[in-house]
Amino acid sequence: MSSKALIGSGVVQGSCLGPVLFLLYVNDLVDILYNYNDTKMKLYADDVKLYSNMPAACNSAGSLQNQLDRLWQWSVTWQLPISYMKCCALSIGKTSRDCLPLLLGQHVLPIVNEVSDLGIVIDNNLKFSCHVNKIVSKAHRRANLILRCFVSRDSLSLTKAFKVYVRPILEYCSVVWCPHLVKDIEAIEKVQRRFTKRLPGMQSLSYFQRLRKLGIESLELRRIRNDLLFAYKIIFGLVDTNMSDFFTTKANENRPTRGHRFKLTAPTTKNSVRYNYFSNRTMRIWNGLPADKVNFSSLSNFKRCLTMDLLACYCKVNFA
């Protein structure tokens, strides 16, 4: 039987009740900071994100600073120190940089060009090239480790190891960061291209032939498939999000449409980043799918219909 111990503050690290008690303790922070004026907030465990749209006139800078002041005052009141050394400011776009710096208490928040958030490296131009470089480097090391350390020289066994230990690194949250720059697309695909080339009996085959023989798909087509599956979940209400934040359906426009009745529209833009954002890039492929592939009543049936051969018909993918 364990002995009792007096805890002056905080909770025992690793305890079952620790996370629950912490969430109860910070619960009022949501009411204090939630969507104050032009500034919005996201709270996940012990991470707080404040963000605001800052046009050239910087009208929202004061609102964001007010939120930071309220956050700091809350931490002082409840004696929960903020680790300001881990705090920073990320300015996305060109017009908002002049609105900084921002203060957290007496500390000036450093302006960074990239920040890691839940495993995703977000840069100030939203091209995600930094994230691609990070995961590609990690995936190459993991793939080389498999080829060096696995005793089995069977190609199918090594491929299974690749699917379990390497591919998740390259596909985690791909809906968020899916690359549109050719150099990033090729860098990701190169991981699988090099790995399959080094398997026994595969050296003389083309990349497409290797994929067919091993029964795997290109990483680019798999990302497209993930986009379509997430779009299906949004359209049919299988995820807790507002569909209008991503798409509108042409069926709501009271005019006839060709093809299936779930055709989508998204805001038009000339900006390359917005053009390749999830809504726009997925809409272009979704609207081209045959009606019998979209009108499924369940996600599992829709998932089965999204074969790689079907996707290859609607996407420009190089298998050379």
CYANA upper distance limits for C-alpha pairs under 8 A (distance plus 0.5 A):
  7 ILE  CA     11 VAL  CA      7.91
 11 VAL  CA     15 SER  CA      8.24
 11 VAL  CA     18 GLY  CA      6.10
 11 VAL  CA     21 LEU  CA      8.28
 11 VAL  CA     22 PHE  CA      8.44
 12 VAL  CA     18 GLY  CA      7.00
 13 GLN  CA     18 GLY  CA      7.28
 14 GLY  CA     18 GLY  CA      7.45
 15 SER  CA     19 PRO  CA      8.45
 16 CYS  CA     20 VAL  CA      8.43
 17 LEU  CA     21 LEU  CA      6.51
 18 GLY  CA     22 PHE  CA      6.64
 19 PRO  CA     23 LEU  CA      6.69
 20 VAL  CA     24 LEU  CA      6.76
 21 LEU  CA     25 TYR  CA      6.64
 22 PHE  CA     26 VAL  CA      6.87
 23 LEU  CA     27 ASN  CA      6.27
 23 LEU  CA     45 ALA  CA      7.69
 26 VAL  CA     30 VAL  CA      8.32
 27 ASN  CA     31 ASP  CA      8.36
 28 ASP  CA     32 ILE  CA      6.98
 29 LEU  CA     33 LEU  CA      6.63
 29 LEU  CA     34 TYR  CA      8.48
 29 LEU  CA     71 LEU  CA      8.41
 29 LEU  CA     74 TRP  CA      8.18
 30 VAL  CA     34 TYR  CA      5.85
 30 VAL  CA     43 LEU  CA      8.16
 32 ILE  CA     70 ARG  CA      8.13
 33 LEU  CA     40 LYS  CA      8.24
 33 LEU  CA     41 MET  CA      7.12
 33 LEU  CA     67 GLN  CA      7.05
 33 LEU  CA     70 ARG  CA      8.02
 33 LEU  CA     71 LEU  CA      7.89
 34 TYR  CA     40 LYS  CA      6.84
 34 TYR  CA     41 MET  CA      6.27
 35 ASN  CA     39 THR  CA      6.04
 35 ASN  CA     40 LYS  CA      4.68
 35 ASN  CA     41 MET  CA      6.57
 36 TYR  CA     40 LYS  CA      6.96
 36 TYR  CA     63 SER  CA      8.28
 36 TYR  CA     67 GLN  CA      7.85
 37 ASN  CA     63 SER  CA      7.14
 38 ASP  CA     52 SER  CA      6.64
 38 ASP  CA     53 ASN  CA      7.91
 38 ASP  CA     60 SER  CA      6.77
 38 ASP  CA     63 SER  CA      6.97
 38 ASP  CA     64 LEU  CA      8.26
 39 THR  CA     50 LEU  CA      7.20
 39 THR  CA     51 TYR  CA      6.20
 39 THR  CA     52 SER  CA      5.17
 39 THR  CA     53 ASN  CA      8.21
 39 THR  CA     60 SER  CA      7.99
 39 THR  CA     63 SER  CA      6.86
 39 THR  CA     64 LEU  CA      6.29
 39 THR  CA     67 GLN  CA      7.99
 40 LYS  CA     50 LEU  CA      6.30
 40 LYS  CA     51 TYR  CA      6.01
 40 LYS  CA     52 SER  CA      6.80
 41 MET  CA     48 VAL  CA      7.66
 41 MET  CA     49 LYS  CA      6.07
 41 MET  CA     50 LEU  CA      5.13
 41 MET  CA     51 TYR  CA      6.95
 42 LYS  CA     48 VAL  CA      6.46
 42 LYS  CA     49 LYS  CA      5.59
 42 LYS  CA     50 LEU  CA      7.14
 43 LEU  CA     47 ASP  CA      6.39
 43 LEU  CA     48 VAL  CA      5.20
 43 LEU  CA     49 LYS  CA      6.88
 44 TYR  CA     48 VAL  CA      7.08
 50 LEU  CA     64 LEU  CA      7.87
 50 LEU  CA     67 GLN  CA      8.28
 51 TYR  CA     64 LEU  CA      7.73
 52 SER  CA     60 SER  CA      7.15
 52 SER  CA     61 ALA  CA      8.44
 52 SER  CA     64 LEU  CA      7.19
 53 ASN  CA     60 SER  CA      7.19
 54 MET  CA     58 CYS  CA      5.75
 54 MET  CA     59 ASN  CA      7.14
 54 MET  CA     60 SER  CA      5.86
 54 MET  CA     61 ALA  CA      7.13
 54 MET  CA     95 THR  CA      7.90
 54 MET  CA     96 SER  CA      5.92
 54 MET  CA     99 CYS  CA      8.14
 55 PRO  CA     59 ASN  CA      7.55
 55 PRO  CA     60 SER  CA      8.20
 55 PRO  CA     95 THR  CA      6.72
 55 PRO  CA     96 SER  CA      6.88
 56 ALA  CA     95 THR  CA      5.52
 56 ALA  CA     96 SER  CA      6.96
 58 CYS  CA     96 SER  CA      7.36
 58 CYS  CA     98 ASP  CA      8.37
 58 CYS  CA     99 CYS  CA      6.16
 59 ASN  CA     63 SER  CA      8.38
 60 SER  CA     64 LEU  CA      6.83
 61 ALA  CA     65 GLN  CA      6.74
 61 ALA  CA     99 CYS  CA      6.38
 61 ALA  CA    100 LEU  CA      8.06
 62 GLY  CA     66 ASN  CA      6.63
 63 SER  CA     67 GLN  CA      6.89
 64 LEU  CA     68 LEU  CA      6.91
 65 GLN  CA     69 ASP  CA      6.71
 65 GLN  CA    102 LEU  CA      6.76
 65 GLN  CA    103 LEU  CA      7.43
 66 ASN  CA     70 ARG  CA      6.71
 67 GLN  CA     71 LEU  CA      6.62
 68 LEU  CA     72 TRP  CA      6.65
 68 LEU  CA    103 LEU  CA      7.70
 68 LEU  CA    104 LEU  CA      6.38
 68 LEU  CA    105 GLY  CA      8.42
 69 ASP  CA     73 GLN  CA      6.63
 69 ASP  CA    103 LEU  CA      8.41
 69 ASP  CA    104 LEU  CA      7.12
 69 ASP  CA    105 GLY  CA      7.17
 70 ARG  CA     74 TRP  CA      6.61
 71 LEU  CA     75 SER  CA      6.85
 72 TRP  CA     76 VAL  CA      6.85
 72 TRP  CA     82 ILE  CA      8.22
 72 TRP  CA    104 LEU  CA      6.94
 72 TRP  CA    105 GLY  CA      6.39
 73 GLN  CA     77 THR  CA      6.59
 74 TRP  CA     78 TRP  CA      6.69
 75 SER  CA     79 GLN  CA      6.15
 75 SER  CA     80 LEU  CA      5.39
 75 SER  CA     81 PRO  CA      6.27
 75 SER  CA     82 ILE  CA      7.26
 76 VAL  CA     80 LEU  CA      7.06
 76 VAL  CA     81 PRO  CA      7.44
 83 SER  CA     87 CYS  CA      7.48
 84 TYR  CA    104 LEU  CA      7.89
 84 TYR  CA    107 HIS  CA      7.88
 84 TYR  CA    109 LEU  CA      8.42
 87 CYS  CA    109 LEU  CA      7.05
 87 CYS  CA    110 PRO  CA      8.27
 88 CYS  CA    109 LEU  CA      5.48
 88 CYS  CA    110 PRO  CA      5.61
 88 CYS  CA    111 ILE  CA      6.63
 88 CYS  CA    112 VAL  CA      7.28
 89 ALA  CA    102 LEU  CA      8.16
 89 ALA  CA    109 LEU  CA      6.44
 89 ALA  CA    110 PRO  CA      6.51
 89 ALA  CA    111 ILE  CA      5.36
 89 ALA  CA    112 VAL  CA      6.74
 90 LEU  CA    111 ILE  CA      6.34
 90 LEU  CA    112 VAL  CA      5.98
 90 LEU  CA    113 ASN  CA      6.90
 90 LEU  CA    114 GLU  CA      7.39
 90 LEU  CA    115 VAL  CA      7.84
 90 LEU  CA    124 ASN  CA      7.14
 91 SER  CA     96 SER  CA      6.82
 91 SER  CA     97 ARG  CA      6.42
 91 SER  CA    111 ILE  CA      7.77
 91 SER  CA    112 VAL  CA      8.16
 91 SER  CA    113 ASN  CA      8.02
 91 SER  CA    124 ASN  CA      6.51
 92 ILE  CA     96 SER  CA      7.73
 92 ILE  CA    123 ASP  CA      8.24
 92 ILE  CA    124 ASN  CA      4.98
 92 ILE  CA    125 ASN  CA      6.52
 92 ILE  CA    126 LEU  CA      8.07
 93 GLY  CA     97 ARG  CA      8.21
 93 GLY  CA    124 ASN  CA      7.11
 93 GLY  CA    125 ASN  CA      6.84
 96 SER  CA    100 LEU  CA      7.95
101 PRO  CA    108 VAL  CA      7.21
101 PRO  CA    109 LEU  CA      7.22
101 PRO  CA    110 PRO  CA      8.16
101 PRO  CA    111 ILE  CA      7.95
102 LEU  CA    108 VAL  CA      6.42
102 LEU  CA    109 LEU  CA      6.20
103 LEU  CA    107 HIS  CA      6.03
103 LEU  CA    108 VAL  CA      5.06
103 LEU  CA    109 LEU  CA      6.31
104 LEU  CA    108 VAL  CA      6.82
104 LEU  CA    109 LEU  CA      7.15
113 ASN  CA    123 ASP  CA      6.18
113 ASN  CA    124 ASN  CA      5.83
114 GLU  CA    121 VAL  CA      7.00
114 GLU  CA    122 ILE  CA      5.90
114 GLU  CA    123 ASP  CA      4.57
114 GLU  CA    124 ASN  CA      6.57
114 GLU  CA    130 CYS  CA      8.48
115 VAL  CA    121 VAL  CA      6.04
115 VAL  CA    122 ILE  CA      5.89
115 VAL  CA    123 ASP  CA      7.06
116 SER  CA    120 ILE  CA      5.87
116 SER  CA    121 VAL  CA      4.76
116 SER  CA    122 ILE  CA      6.65
117 ASP  CA    121 VAL  CA      6.81
117 ASP  CA    122 ILE  CA      7.68
120 ILE  CA    131 HIS  CA      6.94
120 ILE  CA    173 CYS  CA      8.35
120 ILE  CA    177 TRP  CA      8.40
121 VAL  CA    128 PHE  CA      7.35
121 VAL  CA    130 CYS  CA      7.02
121 VAL  CA    131 HIS  CA      5.27
122 ILE  CA    126 LEU  CA      6.93
122 ILE  CA    128 PHE  CA      6.60
122 ILE  CA    130 CYS  CA      8.21
122 ILE  CA    131 HIS  CA      7.59
123 ASP  CA    127 LYS  CA      7.47
123 ASP  CA    128 PHE  CA      6.61
123 ASP  CA    130 CYS  CA      7.50
126 LEU  CA    273 VAL  CA      7.54
127 LYS  CA    177 TRP  CA      8.29
127 LYS  CA    179 PRO  CA      7.63
127 LYS  CA    180 HIS  CA      8.38
127 LYS  CA    181 LEU  CA      8.48
127 LYS  CA    273 VAL  CA      7.36
128 PHE  CA    132 VAL  CA      6.82
128 PHE  CA    177 TRP  CA      6.49
128 PHE  CA    179 PRO  CA      7.42
129 SER  CA    133 ASN  CA      6.68
129 SER  CA    179 PRO  CA      8.10
129 SER  CA    184 ASP  CA      7.07
130 CYS  CA    134 LYS  CA      6.78
131 HIS  CA    135 ILE  CA      6.81
131 HIS  CA    177 TRP  CA      8.50
132 VAL  CA    136 VAL  CA      6.43
132 VAL  CA    179 PRO  CA      8.39
132 VAL  CA    184 ASP  CA      6.97
132 VAL  CA    187 ALA  CA      8.41
132 VAL  CA    188 ILE  CA      7.77
133 ASN  CA    137 SER  CA      6.62
133 ASN  CA    184 ASP  CA      8.45
134 LYS  CA    138 LYS  CA      6.87
135 ILE  CA    139 ALA  CA      6.41
135 ILE  CA    169 ILE  CA      6.77
135 ILE  CA    170 LEU  CA      6.63
136 VAL  CA    140 HIS  CA      6.59
136 VAL  CA    170 LEU  CA      7.58
136 VAL  CA    187 ALA  CA      7.45
136 VAL  CA    188 ILE  CA      6.48
136 VAL  CA    191 VAL  CA      7.49
137 SER  CA    141 ARG  CA      6.96
138 LYS  CA    142 ARG  CA      6.80
138 LYS  CA    169 ILE  CA      8.22
139 ALA  CA    143 ALA  CA      6.52
139 ALA  CA    166 VAL  CA      6.04
139 ALA  CA    167 ARG  CA      8.22
139 ALA  CA    169 ILE  CA      6.87
139 ALA  CA    170 LEU  CA      7.55
139 ALA  CA    191 VAL  CA      7.44
140 HIS  CA    144 ASN  CA      6.61
140 HIS  CA    191 VAL  CA      6.54
141 ARG  CA    145 LEU  CA      6.66
142 ARG  CA    146 ILE  CA      6.89
142 ARG  CA    165 TYR  CA      7.72
142 ARG  CA    166 VAL  CA      6.74
143 ALA  CA    147 LEU  CA      7.01
143 ALA  CA    162 PHE  CA      7.20
143 ALA  CA    166 VAL  CA      6.84
143 ALA  CA    191 VAL  CA      8.35
143 ALA  CA    195 PHE  CA      7.22
144 ASN  CA    148 ARG  CA      6.70
144 ASN  CA    195 PHE  CA      8.46
145 LEU  CA    149 CYS  CA      6.38
146 ILE  CA    150 PHE  CA      6.14
146 ILE  CA    158 LEU  CA      7.92
146 ILE  CA    161 ALA  CA      7.75
146 ILE  CA    162 PHE  CA      8.07
147 LEU  CA    158 LEU  CA      8.06
150 PHE  CA    158 LEU  CA      8.22
152 SER  CA    157 SER  CA      7.69
152 SER  CA    158 LEU  CA      7.91
153 ARG  CA    157 SER  CA      8.22
153 ARG  CA    158 LEU  CA      7.65
153 ARG  CA    199 LEU  CA      8.37
153 ARG  CA    200 PRO  CA      7.50
154 ASP  CA    158 LEU  CA      6.80
154 ASP  CA    200 PRO  CA      7.84
155 SER  CA    159 THR  CA      6.54
155 SER  CA    199 LEU  CA      6.25
155 SER  CA    200 PRO  CA      6.68
155 SER  CA    214 LEU  CA      8.20
156 LEU  CA    160 LYS  CA      6.72
156 LEU  CA    214 LEU  CA      7.00
157 SER  CA    161 ALA  CA      6.93
158 LEU  CA    162 PHE  CA      6.78
158 LEU  CA    199 LEU  CA      8.36
159 THR  CA    163 LYS  CA      6.74
159 THR  CA    196 THR  CA      8.34
159 THR  CA    214 LEU  CA      7.81
160 LYS  CA    164 VAL  CA      6.77
161 ALA  CA    165 TYR  CA      6.38
161 ALA  CA    166 VAL  CA      8.16
162 PHE  CA    166 VAL  CA      5.52
162 PHE  CA    167 ARG  CA      6.80
163 LYS  CA    167 ARG  CA      5.57
163 LYS  CA    168 PRO  CA      7.81
164 VAL  CA    168 PRO  CA      7.41
165 TYR  CA    169 ILE  CA      8.09
166 VAL  CA    170 LEU  CA      7.51
167 ARG  CA    171 GLU  CA      6.80
168 PRO  CA    172 TYR  CA      6.22
170 LEU  CA    174 SER  CA      8.29
170 LEU  CA    188 ILE  CA      7.63
171 GLU  CA    223 ARG  CA      7.68
173 CYS  CA    177 TRP  CA      7.51
174 SER  CA    178 CYS  CA      5.51
174 SER  CA    223 ARG  CA      6.94
174 SER  CA    226 ASN  CA      8.19
175 VAL  CA    223 ARG  CA      7.88
175 VAL  CA    226 ASN  CA      7.40
175 VAL  CA    227 ASP  CA      6.25
175 VAL  CA    230 PHE  CA      8.35
175 VAL  CA    278 PHE  CA      7.08
176 VAL  CA    278 PHE  CA      7.64
178 CYS  CA    223 ARG  CA      7.66
178 CYS  CA    278 PHE  CA      8.46
179 PRO  CA    184 ASP  CA      6.64
179 PRO  CA    185 ILE  CA      6.58
180 HIS  CA    184 ASP  CA      7.82
180 HIS  CA    185 ILE  CA      7.40
180 HIS  CA    276 ASN  CA      6.90
181 LEU  CA    185 ILE  CA      6.86
182 VAL  CA    186 GLU  CA      6.57
183 LYS  CA    187 ALA  CA      6.54
184 ASP  CA    188 ILE  CA      6.82
185 ILE  CA    189 GLU  CA      6.81
185 ILE  CA    220 GLU  CA      7.76
186 GLU  CA    190 LYS  CA      6.38
187 ALA  CA    191 VAL  CA      7.53
188 ILE  CA    192 GLN  CA      8.15
188 ILE  CA    219 LEU  CA      8.05
189 GLU  CA    193 ARG  CA      6.60
189 GLU  CA    218 SER  CA      7.75
189 GLU  CA    219 LEU  CA      6.53
189 GLU  CA    220 GLU  CA      7.63
190 LYS  CA    194 ARG  CA      6.33
191 VAL  CA    195 PHE  CA      6.74
192 GLN  CA    196 THR  CA      6.58
192 GLN  CA    219 LEU  CA      8.26
193 ARG  CA    197 LYS  CA      6.70
193 ARG  CA    207 TYR  CA      6.95
194 ARG  CA    198 ARG  CA      6.93
195 PHE  CA    199 LEU  CA      7.30
196 THR  CA    202 MET  CA      7.37
196 THR  CA    207 TYR  CA      8.36
196 THR  CA    210 ARG  CA      7.25
196 THR  CA    211 LEU  CA      8.50
197 LYS  CA    202 MET  CA      6.14
197 LYS  CA    203 GLN  CA      5.81
197 LYS  CA    207 TYR  CA      8.21
197 LYS  CA    210 ARG  CA      8.30
198 ARG  CA    202 MET  CA      7.43
198 ARG  CA    203 GLN  CA      7.13
199 LEU  CA    203 GLN  CA      7.82
202 MET  CA    210 ARG  CA      6.94
205 LEU  CA    209 GLN  CA      6.28
205 LEU  CA    210 ARG  CA      6.52
206 SER  CA    210 ARG  CA      6.67
206 SER  CA    320 ALA  CA      6.97
207 TYR  CA    211 LEU  CA      6.76
207 TYR  CA    319 PHE  CA      6.50
207 TYR  CA    320 ALA  CA      6.42
208 PHE  CA    212 ARG  CA      6.81
208 PHE  CA    319 PHE  CA      5.65
208 PHE  CA    320 ALA  CA      7.04
209 GLN  CA    213 LYS  CA      6.65
210 ARG  CA    214 LEU  CA      6.56
211 LEU  CA    215 GLY  CA      6.34
211 LEU  CA    216 ILE  CA      5.71
211 LEU  CA    217 GLU  CA      6.60
211 LEU  CA    218 SER  CA      7.81
212 ARG  CA    216 ILE  CA      7.14
212 ARG  CA    217 GLU  CA      8.39
217 GLU  CA    221 LEU  CA      7.42
217 GLU  CA    222 ARG  CA      7.24
217 GLU  CA    308 MET  CA      7.39
218 SER  CA    222 ARG  CA      6.90
218 SER  CA    319 PHE  CA      8.49
219 LEU  CA    223 ARG  CA      6.80
220 GLU  CA    224 ILE  CA      6.95
220 GLU  CA    317 VAL  CA      8.00
221 LEU  CA    225 ARG  CA      6.65
221 LEU  CA    308 MET  CA      7.30
221 LEU  CA    311 LEU  CA      7.41
221 LEU  CA    312 ALA  CA      7.83
221 LEU  CA    317 VAL  CA      8.15
222 ARG  CA    226 ASN  CA      6.69
222 ARG  CA    308 MET  CA      8.49
223 ARG  CA    227 ASP  CA      6.76
224 ILE  CA    228 LEU  CA      6.87
224 ILE  CA    282 THR  CA      8.16
224 ILE  CA    311 LEU  CA      8.42
225 ARG  CA    229 LEU  CA      6.71
225 ARG  CA    306 LEU  CA      7.44
225 ARG  CA    311 LEU  CA      8.13
226 ASN  CA    230 PHE  CA      6.69
227 ASP  CA    231 ALA  CA      6.66
227 ASP  CA    278 PHE  CA      7.80
227 ASP  CA    282 THR  CA      6.69
228 LEU  CA    232 TYR  CA      6.65
228 LEU  CA    282 THR  CA      6.90
228 LEU  CA    286 TRP  CA      7.28
229 LEU  CA    233 LYS  CA      6.90
229 LEU  CA    299 LEU  CA      8.27
229 LEU  CA    302 PHE  CA      8.41
229 LEU  CA    303 LYS  CA      7.46
230 PHE  CA    234 ILE  CA      6.81
231 ALA  CA    235 ILE  CA      6.62
231 ALA  CA    282 THR  CA      7.88
232 TYR  CA    236 PHE  CA      6.61
232 TYR  CA    299 LEU  CA      7.97
233 LYS  CA    237 GLY  CA      6.33
233 LYS  CA    238 LEU  CA      5.07
233 LYS  CA    239 VAL  CA      6.32
233 LYS  CA    299 LEU  CA      8.10
234 ILE  CA    238 LEU  CA      6.62
234 ILE  CA    239 VAL  CA      6.38
234 ILE  CA    241 THR  CA      7.51
234 ILE  CA    242 ASN  CA      8.17
234 ILE  CA    243 MET  CA      6.35
235 ILE  CA    243 MET  CA      6.84
237 GLY  CA    241 THR  CA      8.26
237 GLY  CA    243 MET  CA      8.40
242 ASN  CA    246 PHE  CA      8.15
243 MET  CA    247 PHE  CA      6.39
243 MET  CA    248 THR  CA      7.81
244 SER  CA    248 THR  CA      6.40
246 PHE  CA    266 ALA  CA      7.72
246 PHE  CA    279 SER  CA      6.04
247 PHE  CA    264 LEU  CA      6.66
247 PHE  CA    265 THR  CA      6.41
247 PHE  CA    266 ALA  CA      5.98
247 PHE  CA    279 SER  CA      7.03
248 THR  CA    252 ASN  CA      8.01
248 THR  CA    264 LEU  CA      6.16
248 THR  CA    265 THR  CA      5.86
248 THR  CA    266 ALA  CA      7.13
249 THR  CA    253 GLU  CA      7.92
249 THR  CA    262 PHE  CA      6.58
249 THR  CA    263 LYS  CA      6.15
249 THR  CA    264 LEU  CA      4.91
249 THR  CA    265 THR  CA      6.49
250 LYS  CA    254 ASN  CA      8.05
250 LYS  CA    255 ARG  CA      8.01
250 LYS  CA    257 THR  CA      7.76
250 LYS  CA    261 ARG  CA      8.14
250 LYS  CA    262 PHE  CA      7.54
250 LYS  CA    263 LYS  CA      6.05
250 LYS  CA    264 LEU  CA      6.17
250 LYS  CA    265 THR  CA      6.96
251 ALA  CA    255 ARG  CA      7.56
251 ALA  CA    256 PRO  CA      8.13
251 ALA  CA    257 THR  CA      8.11
251 ALA  CA    261 ARG  CA      6.70
251 ALA  CA    262 PHE  CA      7.21
251 ALA  CA    263 LYS  CA      7.71
257 THR  CA    261 ARG  CA      7.50
257 THR  CA    263 LYS  CA      8.27
259 GLY  CA    263 LYS  CA      8.41
259 GLY  CA    287 ASN  CA      8.41
259 GLY  CA    288 GLY  CA      8.43
259 GLY  CA    290 PRO  CA      7.25
259 GLY  CA    291 ALA  CA      6.26
260 HIS  CA    287 ASN  CA      8.30
260 HIS  CA    290 PRO  CA      7.42
260 HIS  CA    291 ALA  CA      4.84
260 HIS  CA    292 ASP  CA      8.37
260 HIS  CA    294 VAL  CA      7.61
260 HIS  CA    295 ASN  CA      8.05
261 ARG  CA    291 ALA  CA      8.25
262 PHE  CA    287 ASN  CA      8.32
262 PHE  CA    294 VAL  CA      8.16
263 LYS  CA    283 MET  CA      8.43
263 LYS  CA    286 TRP  CA      7.78
263 LYS  CA    287 ASN  CA      5.64
264 LEU  CA    283 MET  CA      6.39
264 LEU  CA    286 TRP  CA      8.15
264 LEU  CA    287 ASN  CA      7.01
265 THR  CA    283 MET  CA      7.28
266 ALA  CA    279 SER  CA      6.95
266 ALA  CA    280 ASN  CA      6.52
266 ALA  CA    283 MET  CA      7.77
267 PRO  CA    280 ASN  CA      8.27
268 THR  CA    275 TYR  CA      8.06
269 THR  CA    274 ARG  CA      7.08
269 THR  CA    275 TYR  CA      6.53
270 LYS  CA    274 ARG  CA      8.24
270 LYS  CA    275 TYR  CA      7.27
271 ASN  CA    275 TYR  CA      6.46
272 SER  CA    276 ASN  CA      6.76
273 VAL  CA    277 TYR  CA      6.69
274 ARG  CA    280 ASN  CA      8.00
275 TYR  CA    280 ASN  CA      6.25
275 TYR  CA    281 ARG  CA      7.40
276 ASN  CA    280 ASN  CA      6.48
276 ASN  CA    281 ARG  CA      5.66
277 TYR  CA    281 ARG  CA      6.58
278 PHE  CA    282 THR  CA      6.35
279 SER  CA    283 MET  CA      6.45
280 ASN  CA    284 ARG  CA      6.97
281 ARG  CA    285 ILE  CA      7.55
282 THR  CA    286 TRP  CA      6.42
283 MET  CA    287 ASN  CA      6.47
284 ARG  CA    288 GLY  CA      7.35
285 ILE  CA    289 LEU  CA      7.22
285 ILE  CA    314 TYR  CA      7.13
285 ILE  CA    315 CYS  CA      8.03
288 GLY  CA    314 TYR  CA      7.59
289 LEU  CA    293 LYS  CA      7.12
289 LEU  CA    294 VAL  CA      7.46
289 LEU  CA    314 TYR  CA      8.27
290 PRO  CA    294 VAL  CA      7.31
291 ALA  CA    295 ASN  CA      6.71
292 ASP  CA    296 PHE  CA      8.00
293 LYS  CA    302 PHE  CA      7.22
293 LYS  CA    305 CYS  CA      6.79
293 LYS  CA    306 LEU  CA      8.30
294 VAL  CA    302 PHE  CA      7.39
296 PHE  CA    301 ASN  CA      6.85
296 PHE  CA    302 PHE  CA      6.36
297 SER  CA    301 ASN  CA      7.97
298 SER  CA    302 PHE  CA      6.98
299 LEU  CA    303 LYS  CA      6.50
300 SER  CA    304 ARG  CA      6.78
301 ASN  CA    305 CYS  CA      6.90
302 PHE  CA    306 LEU  CA      7.04
306 LEU  CA    310 LEU  CA      6.94
306 LEU  CA    311 LEU  CA      7.29
307 THR  CA    311 LEU  CA      6.99
308 MET  CA    312 ALA  CA      6.51
309 ASP  CA    313 CYS  CA      7.04
310 LEU  CA    314 TYR  CA      7.59
311 LEU  CA    315 CYS  CA      6.62
312 ALA  CA    316 LYS  CA      7.42
312 ALA  CA    317 VAL  CA      7.30
